[in-house]
Amino acid sequence: MTHFMDSIINLLLIIWIKILFYCNSQKKDFKDLWETLACTHADNLFIYQEWFLGKPLHDEESTIIHHYAFAENPSVFKYPDFAAAWALSIPLVVRLANKVRDEPLKSDFTIDLKHEVALYIWDNGNGPHLTAVPELCTEPEDSSQPLNHCATTLSSKPPLCGEPVNTEDIFVAVKTCRKFHSERVPVIKKTWEKDALFLEYYSDHADPSIPTINIGVPNTERGHCGKTFAILQRFLSSSVPNTKWLIVVDDDTLISIPRLQVLLSCYNPSEPVCLGERYGYGLSQGGYSYITGGGGMVFSREAVVRLLDSGCKCYSNDAPDDMVLGMCLNALGLPVTHSPLFHQARPEDYARDFLAHQVPISFHKHWNIDPVAVFNKWLKDDLVAKASDGLDKSAKTEL
């Protein structure tokens, strides 16, 4: 009780100095945060000024996930690592609240919230830049290095909420097409296919050498909605094993099945679970969230049942499958669950410090990289084998 009251008192002290903190780190000591602010920003003017505080990230090169912003010098723009916690002074919060109320947001898509928040606050130079606070850390809490200066730290262990899900409970569907049978499918076979007990390749052409299954939907250059819904229907049929989980990936998705087994221990397959990297469309105008397809879309059997029972369907075979599914889930009132461990793009498209404290589950795209080397560097290890060593059971909220 004493520790709880101390935390409440320290939280009130933070509010008293008119600072608003957003914490996503696994260790949040409000006393340390209070002391950090008191020591770092002791100037009395602090409570009357606009401040944007955090641990800065920056892009090494212009990237599609940030709409190629600051293409001439991407490293010049800093945005916060949410895992370390970030903070806004109340004067800034008040101005932003008024701005959101009076000026509709201009962007239709929400892709990387931390970067988009920083852009919105910066406001083309009219608002504050992110100010670095060294005490906001993402170092592992069990690091051998001194962490006395850190108000926040992270667990170095991946989440485990129970025993890792058995491979017998996971069915993997790979979307491909004839023109990529010889280019992309061999990468899957060299990397992660062996970790999936139940896996099928769905194509516009049946190739017994792989083998692929002609799903009965012509290939489209984009969208693939018809193909994805045919996969959902097949998943519930007697044509494939009856499993608890369905994973839908592209033929250029790189994924760690063992890490996914660990992550899925945190979710109940009897509930309608839709999991992956969450994007948003038109969220400020009553839009919807969706799981972006390239990083992998994870569905519990119950979620697939509810989707198909609802009558949800594609308006065309080349409609964007992930967005159509997002609209359907929104209409059904089913949650879309975000995990930052899934990635729609390549490792090169993310800040180096952002990936440094992750145990990633997936990446996407083969463009201008060696995909086998990327898999071996970022995704090749068996975390299921380490589960008995005691993985972090408190990390579900960080997924």
FENLIN-V374786 format. One record per pair of residues at least 24 apart in sequence whose C-alpha atoms are under 10 Angstrom apart, sorted by the first residue. I is the first residue (numbers start at 1). J is the second residue. If there is no record, write none. Layout:
I;J / I;J
This chain:
6;30 / 6;31 / 7;31 / 10;34 / 10;35 / 14;38 / 15;89 / 15;90 / 16;47 / 17;44 / 17;46 / 17;47 / 17;48 / 17;89 / 17;90 / 18;46 / 18;47 / 18;48 / 18;88 / 18;89 / 18;90 / 18;91 / 19;46 / 19;47 / 19;51 / 19;52 / 19;53 / 19;87 / 19;88 / 19;89 / 19;90 / 19;91 / 19;92 / 19;93 / 20;52 / 20;53 / 20;86 / 20;87 / 20;88 / 20;89 / 20;90 / 20;92 / 20;93 / 21;53 / 21;54 / 21;85 / 21;86 / 21;87 / 21;88 / 21;89 / 22;54 / 22;82 / 22;83 / 22;84 / 22;85 / 22;86 / 22;87 / 22;88 / 23;82 / 23;83 / 23;84 / 23;85 / 23;86 / 23;87 / 23;152 / 24;81 / 24;82 / 24;83 / 24;84 / 24;85 / 24;86 / 24;152 / 24;154 / 24;397 / 24;398 / 25;81 / 25;82 / 25;83 / 25;84 / 25;85 / 25;86 / 25;136 / 25;137 / 25;138 / 25;151 / 25;152 / 25;153 / 25;154 / 25;155 / 25;395 / 25;397 / 25;398 / 26;83 / 26;84 / 26;85 / 26;138 / 26;140 / 26;141 / 26;152 / 26;153 / 26;154 / 26;155 / 26;156 / 26;394 / 26;395 / 26;397 / 26;398 / 27;83 / 27;84 / 27;85 / 27;137 / 27;138 / 27;140 / 27;141 / 27;151 / 27;152 / 27;153 / 27;154 / 27;155 / 28;84 / 28;85 / 28;151 / 28;152 / 28;153 / 28;154 / 29;150 / 29;151 / 29;152 / 29;153 / 30;151 / 30;152 / 31;151 / 32;135 / 32;136 / 32;149 / 32;150 / 32;151 / 32;152 / 33;85 / 33;135 / 33;136 / 33;150 / 33;151 / 33;152 / 34;151 / 35;135 / 35;151 / 36;133 / 36;134 / 36;135 / 36;136 / 36;149 / 36;150 / 36;151 / 37;133 / 37;135 / 40;133 / 40;134 / 40;135 / 46;89 / 46;91 / 47;89 / 47;90 / 47;91 / 48;89 / 48;90 / 48;91 / 48;92 / 49;89 / 49;90 / 49;91 / 49;92 / 49;128 / 50;88 / 50;89 / 50;90 / 50;91 / 50;92 / 50;93 / 50;94 / 50;95 / 50;127 / 50;128 / 50;129 / 51;87 / 51;88 / 51;89 / 51;90 / 51;91 / 51;92 / 51;93 / 51;121 / 51;127 / 51;128 / 51;129 / 51;130 / 51;131 / 52;79 / 52;80 / 52;86 / 52;87 / 52;88 / 52;89 / 52;92 / 52;93 / 52;118 / 52;121 / 52;122 / 52;127 / 52;128 / 52;129 / 52;130 / 52;131 / 52;132 / 52;133 / 53;79 / 53;80 / 53;85 / 53;86 / 53;87 / 53;88 / 53;89 / 53;128 / 53;129 / 53;130 / 53;131 / 53;132 / 53;133 / 53;136 / 54;78 / 54;79 / 54;80 / 54;81 / 54;82 / 54;83 / 54;84 / 54;85 / 54;86 / 54;87 / 54;88 / 54;130 / 54;131 / 54;132 / 54;133 / 54;134 / 54;135 / 54;136 / 54;137 / 55;79 / 55;80 / 55;81 / 55;82 / 55;83 / 55;84 / 55;85 / 55;86 / 55;87 / 55;130 / 55;131 / 55;132 / 55;133 / 55;134 / 55;135 / 55;136 / 55;137 / 55;138 / 55;353 / 56;80 / 56;81 / 56;82 / 56;84 / 56;86 / 56;130 / 56;131 / 56;132 / 56;133 / 56;134 / 56;136 / 56;353 / 56;354 / 57;81 / 57;82 / 57;114 / 57;115 / 57;130 / 57;132 / 57;350 / 57;351 / 57;352 / 57;353 / 57;354 / 58;115 / 58;350 / 58;351 / 58;352 / 58;353 / 58;354 / 59;348 / 59;349 / 59;350 / 59;351 / 59;352 / 59;353 / 59;354 / 60;348 / 60;349 / 60;350 / 60;351 / 60;352 / 61;348 / 61;349 / 61;350 / 61;351 / 62;348 / 62;349 / 62;350 / 63;345 / 63;346 / 63;348 / 63;349 / 63;350 / 63;351 / 64;111 / 64;345 / 64;349 / 64;350 / 65;110 / 65;111 / 65;112 / 65;115 / 65;344 / 65;345 / 65;349 / 65;350 / 66;111 / 66;112 / 66;113 / 66;115 / 66;116 / 66;349 / 66;350 / 67;111 / 69;115 / 69;119 / 75;351 / 77;115 / 77;118 / 77;119 / 77;122 / 77;129 / 77;130 / 78;115 / 78;118 / 78;119 / 78;122 / 78;129 / 78;130 / 78;131 / 78;132 / 79;113 / 79;114 / 79;115 / 79;116 / 79;117 / 79;118 / 79;119 / 79;122 / 79;129 / 79;130 / 79;131 / 79;132 / 80;113 / 80;114 / 80;115 / 80;117 / 80;118 / 80;130 / 80;131 / 80;132 / 80;354 / 81;114 / 81;115 / 81;136 / 81;137 / 81;138 / 81;351 / 81;353 / 81;354 / 82;113 / 82;114 / 82;138 / 82;354 / 83;136 / 83;137 / 83;138 / 83;152 / 83;153 / 83;154 / 83;354 / 83;357 / 83;358 / 83;398 / 84;133 / 84;135 / 84;136 / 84;137 / 84;138 / 84;139 / 84;150 / 84;151 / 84;152 / 84;153 / 84;154 / 85;136 / 85;137 / 85;138 / 85;151 / 85;152 / 85;153 / 86;114 / 86;130 / 86;131 / 86;132 / 86;133 / 86;136 / 87;130 / 87;131 / 87;133 / 88;121 / 88;130 / 92;121 / 92;127 / 92;128 / 93;121 / 95;121 / 95;127 / 96;120 / 96;121 / 96;127 / 100;284 / 104;284 / 104;285 / 105;282 / 105;283 / 105;284 / 105;285 / 106;282 / 106;284 / 107;281 / 107;282 / 107;283 / 107;284 / 108;280 / 108;281 / 108;282 / 108;283 / 108;284 / 108;285 / 108;287 / 109;279 / 109;280 / 109;281 / 109;282 / 109;283 / 109;284 / 109;287 / 109;288 / 109;289 / 110;278 / 110;279 / 110;280 / 110;281 / 110;282 / 110;283 / 110;284 / 110;289 / 111;277 / 111;278 / 111;279 / 111;280 / 111;281 / 111;292 / 111;344 / 112;277 / 112;278 / 112;279 / 112;280 / 112;340 / 113;279 / 113;280 / 138;353 / 138;354 / 138;356 / 138;357 / 139;356 / 139;357 / 140;357 / 154;357 / 154;358 / 154;395 / 155;357 / 155;358 / 155;391 / 155;392 / 155;394 / 155;395 / 156;357 / 156;358 / 156;359 / 156;391 / 156;392 / 157;357 / 157;358 / 157;359 / 157;383 / 157;386 / 157;387 / 157;389 / 157;390 / 157;391 / 157;392 / 157;393 / 157;395 / 158;259 / 158;262 / 158;263 / 158;358 / 158;359 / 158;360 / 158;383 / 158;387 / 158;390 / 158;391 / 158;392 / 158;393 / 158;394 / 158;395 / 158;396 / 158;398 / 158;399 / 159;259 / 159;262 / 159;263 / 159;264 / 159;265 / 159;266 / 159;359 / 159;387 / 159;390 / 159;391 / 159;392 / 159;393 / 159;394 / 159;395 / 159;396 / 159;397 / 159;398 / 159;399 / 160;261 / 160;262 / 160;263 / 160;264 / 160;265 / 160;266 / 160;384 / 160;387 / 160;388 / 160;390 / 160;391 / 160;392 / 160;393 / 160;394 / 160;395 / 160;396 / 161;262 / 161;263 / 161;264 / 161;265 / 161;266 / 161;267 / 161;391 / 161;392 / 161;393 / 161;394 / 161;395 / 161;396 / 162;262 / 162;263 / 162;264 / 162;265 / 162;266 / 162;267 / 162;387 / 162;391 / 162;392 / 162;393 / 163;261 / 163;262 / 163;263 / 163;264 / 163;265 / 163;266 / 163;384 / 163;387 / 163;388 / 164;258 / 164;259 / 164;260 / 164;261 / 164;262 / 164;263 / 164;264 / 164;265 / 164;266 / 164;383 / 164;384 / 164;385 / 164;387 / 164;388 / 165;244 / 165;245 / 165;258 / 165;259 / 165;260 / 165;261 / 165;262 / 165;263 / 165;264 / 165;265 / 165;266 / 165;267 / 165;384 / 166;197 / 166;244 / 166;258 / 166;261 / 166;262 / 166;264 / 166;265 / 166;384 / 167;195 / 167;196 / 167;197 / 167;198 / 167;243 / 167;245 / 167;257 / 167;258 / 167;260 / 167;261 / 168;196 / 168;197 / 168;198 / 168;241 / 168;242 / 168;243 / 168;244 / 168;245 / 169;197 / 169;198 / 169;241 / 169;242 / 169;243 / 169;244 / 169;245 / 169;246 / 169;261 / 169;269 / 170;196 / 170;197 / 170;198 / 170;199 / 170;241 / 170;242 / 170;243 / 170;244 / 170;245 / 170;246 / 170;247 / 170;257 / 170;260 / 170;261 / 170;264 / 170;298 / 170;299 / 170;300 / 171;196 / 171;197 / 171;198 / 171;199 / 171;200 / 171;235 / 171;240 / 171;241 / 171;242 / 171;243 / 171;244 / 171;245 / 171;246 / 171;247 / 171;248 / 171;298 / 172;196 / 172;197 / 172;198 / 172;199 / 172;200 / 172;201 / 172;235 / 172;245 / 172;246 / 172;247 / 172;248 / 172;249 / 172;257 / 172;296 / 172;298 / 173;198 / 173;199 / 173;200 / 173;201 / 173;202 / 173;228 / 173;231 / 173;232 / 173;235 / 173;246 / 173;247 / 173;248 / 173;249 / 173;250 / 173;251 / 173;296 / 173;297 / 174;199 / 174;200 / 174;201 / 174;202 / 174;203 / 174;212 / 174;228 / 174;231 / 174;247 / 174;248 / 174;249 / 174;250 / 174;251 / 174;252 / 174;253 / 174;296 / 175;200 / 175;201 / 175;202 / 175;203 / 175;204 / 175;212 / 175;215 / 175;224 / 175;227 / 175;228 / 175;231 / 175;248 / 175;249 / 175;250 / 175;251 / 175;252 / 175;253 / 176;201 / 176;202 / 176;203 / 176;204 / 176;205 / 176;212 / 176;213 / 176;214 / 176;219 / 176;224 / 176;227 / 176;249 / 176;250 / 176;251 / 176;252 / 177;201 / 177;202 / 177;203 / 177;204 / 177;205 / 177;206 / 177;212 / 177;214 / 177;218 / 177;219 / 177;220 / 177;221 / 177;251 / 178;202 / 178;203 / 178;204 / 178;205 / 178;206 / 178;207 / 178;212 / 178;214 / 178;219 / 179;203 / 179;204 / 179;205 / 179;219 / 180;251 / 180;252 / 181;205 / 181;207 / 181;209 / 181;210 / 181;211 / 181;212 / 181;251 / 182;210 / 183;251 / 183;252 / 184;250 / 184;251 / 184;252 / 184;253 / 184;366 / 184;371 / 185;210 / 185;212 / 185;250 / 185;251 / 185;252 / 186;210 / 186;251 / 186;372 / 187;251 / 187;252 / 187;253 / 187;254 / 187;366 / 187;370 / 187;371 / 187;372 / 187;375 / 188;251 / 188;252 / 188;253 / 188;254 / 188;255 / 188;371 / 188;372 / 188;375 / 190;372 / 190;375 / 191;254 / 191;255 / 191;256 / 191;371 / 191;372 / 191;373 / 191;374 / 191;375 / 191;376 / 191;379 / 191;380 / 192;253 / 192;254 / 192;255 / 192;256 / 192;257 / 192;258 / 192;372 / 192;375 / 192;376 / 192;379 / 192;380 / 193;254 / 193;255 / 193;256 / 193;257 / 194;257 / 195;255 / 195;256 / 195;257 / 195;258 / 195;382 / 196;256 / 196;257 / 196;258 / 197;257 / 198;240 / 198;241 / 198;243 / 198;246 / 199;240 / 199;241 / 199;246 / 199;247 / 200;231 / 200;240 / 201;249 / 201;250 / 201;251 / 202;227 / 202;228 / 202;230 / 202;231 / 202;250 / 202;251 / 203;227 / 217;317 / 218;317 / 218;318 / 219;317 / 219;318 / 220;317 / 220;318 / 220;319 / 221;318 / 222;317 / 222;318 / 222;319 / 222;320 / 222;321 / 223;293 / 223;316 / 223;317 / 223;318 / 223;319 / 223;320 / 223;321 / 223;322 / 223;323 / 223;324 / 224;314 / 224;316 / 224;317 / 224;318 / 224;319 / 224;320 / 224;321 / 224;322 / 225;313 / 225;314 / 225;315 / 225;316 / 225;317 / 225;318 / 225;319 / 225;320 / 225;321 / 225;322 / 225;323 / 225;324 / 225;325 / 226;313 / 226;314 / 226;315 / 226;316 / 226;317 / 226;318 / 226;319 / 226;320 / 226;321 / 227;314 / 227;317 / 227;318 / 227;321 / 228;314 / 228;317 / 228;320 / 228;321 / 228;322 / 228;325 / 229;304 / 229;307 / 229;308 / 229;312 / 229;313 / 229;314 / 229;317 / 229;321 / 229;325 / 232;299 / 232;301 / 232;304 / 232;305 / 232;307 / 232;308 / 233;304 / 233;305 / 233;308 / 235;301 / 235;304 / 235;305 / 236;301 / 236;304 / 236;305 / 236;308 / 242;301 / 243;269 / 243;300 / 243;301 / 244;268 / 244;269 / 244;270 / 244;299 / 244;300 / 244;301 / 244;302 / 245;269 / 245;270 / 245;273 / 245;274 / 245;298 / 245;299 / 245;300 / 245;301 / 245;302 / 245;303 / 245;304 / 246;274 / 246;297 / 246;298 / 246;299 / 246;300 / 246;301 / 246;303 / 246;304 / 247;275 / 247;276 / 247;296 / 247;297 / 247;298 / 247;299 / 247;300 / 248;293 / 248;294 / 248;295 / 248;296 / 248;297 / 248;298 / 248;299 / 249;293 / 249;294 / 249;295 / 249;296 / 249;297 / 249;298 / 249;362 / 249;364 / 250;293 / 250;294 / 250;295 / 250;296 / 250;297 / 250;364 / 250;365 / 251;294 / 251;364 / 251;365 / 251;366 / 252;294 / 252;295 / 252;363 / 252;364 / 252;365 / 252;366 / 252;367 / 252;371 / 253;293 / 253;294 / 253;295 / 253;296 / 253;343 / 253;344 / 253;345 / 253;346 / 253;362 / 253;363 / 253;364 / 253;365 / 253;366 / 253;371 / 253;375 / 254;294 / 254;295 / 254;296 / 254;342 / 254;343 / 254;346 / 254;361 / 254;362 / 254;363 / 254;364 / 254;365 / 254;366 / 254;371 / 254;372 / 254;374 / 254;375 / 254;378 / 254;379 / 255;295 / 255;296 / 255;342 / 255;343 / 255;360 / 255;361 / 255;362 / 255;363 / 255;364 / 255;375 / 255;378 / 255;379 / 255;380 / 256;360 / 256;361 / 256;362 / 256;363 / 256;375 / 256;378 / 256;379 / 256;380 / 256;381 / 256;382 / 256;383 / 257;361 / 257;362 / 257;379 / 257;380 / 257;381 / 257;382 / 257;383 / 257;384 / 258;361 / 258;379 / 258;380 / 258;381 / 258;382 / 258;383 / 258;384 / 258;385 / 259;341 / 259;359 / 259;360 / 259;361 / 259;362 / 259;379 / 259;380 / 259;381 / 259;382 / 259;383 / 259;384 / 260;298 / 260;341 / 260;342 / 260;360 / 260;361 / 260;362 / 260;383 / 260;384 / 261;383 / 261;384 / 262;383 / 262;384 / 262;386 / 262;387 / 262;391 / 263;339 / 263;341 / 263;361 / 263;395 / 263;396 / 263;399 / 264;298 / 264;300 / 265;393 / 265;396 / 266;393 / 266;394 / 266;395 / 266;396 / 266;397 / 266;399 / 267;300 / 267;396 / 268;300 / 268;302 / 269;299 / 269;300 / 269;301 / 269;302 / 269;303 / 270;300 / 270;301 / 270;302 / 270;303 / 271;299 / 271;300 / 271;301 / 271;302 / 271;303 / 271;334 / 272;299 / 272;300 / 272;301 / 272;302 / 272;303 / 272;304 / 272;305 / 272;306 / 272;307 / 272;329 / 272;334 / 272;335 / 272;336 / 273;298 / 273;299 / 273;300 / 273;301 / 273;302 / 273;303 / 273;304 / 273;334 / 273;335 / 273;336 / 273;337 / 274;298 / 274;299 / 274;300 / 274;301 / 274;302 / 274;303 / 274;304 / 274;325 / 274;326 / 274;329 / 274;334 / 274;335 / 274;336 / 274;337 / 274;338 / 275;299 / 275;300 / 275;335 / 275;336 / 275;337 / 275;338 / 275;339 / 275;342 / 275;399 / 276;336 / 276;337 / 276;338 / 276;339 / 276;340 / 276;341 / 276;342 / 276;343 / 276;344 / 276;361 / 276;362 / 276;399 / 277;336 / 277;337 / 277;338 / 277;339 / 277;340 / 277;341 / 277;342 / 277;343 / 277;344 / 277;362 / 277;399 / 278;326 / 278;336 / 278;337 / 278;338 / 278;339 / 278;340 / 278;342 / 278;343 / 278;344 / 279;322 / 279;323 / 279;326 / 279;336 / 279;338 / 279;344 / 280;323 / 280;326 / 281;323 / 281;326 / 281;327 / 287;326 / 287;327 / 287;330 / 288;323 / 288;326 / 288;327 / 288;328 / 288;329 / 288;330 / 288;331 / 288;336 / 289;322 / 289;323 / 289;325 / 289;326 / 289;327 / 289;329 / 289;330 / 289;335 / 289;336 / 289;337 / 289;338 / 290;321 / 290;322 / 290;323 / 290;324 / 290;325 / 290;326 / 290;327 / 290;328 / 290;329 / 290;330 / 290;335 / 290;336 / 290;337 / 290;338 / 291;321 / 291;322 / 291;323 / 291;325 / 291;326 / 291;336 / 291;337 / 291;338 / 291;339 / 291;342 / 291;344 / 292;320 / 292;321 / 292;322 / 292;323 / 292;325 / 292;326 / 292;342 / 292;343 / 292;344 / 293;320 / 293;321 / 293;322 / 293;323 / 293;343 / 293;344 / 293;364 / 294;322 / 294;342 / 294;343 / 294;344 / 294;345 / 294;362 / 294;363 / 294;364 / 294;365 / 295;341 / 295;342 / 295;343 / 295;344 / 295;345 / 295;346 / 295;361 / 295;362 / 295;363 / 295;364 / 295;365 / 296;342 / 296;343 / 296;344 / 296;361 / 296;362 / 296;363 / 296;364 / 297;322 / 297;342 / 298;337 / 303;329 / 303;334 / 303;335 / 306;332 / 306;334 / 307;332 / 307;334 / 337;399 / 338;398 / 338;399 / 339;396 / 339;397 / 339;398 / 339;399 / 340;398 / 340;399 / 341;398 / 341;399 / 342;399 / 346;371 / 346;374 / 347;374 / 347;378 / 348;374 / 359;383
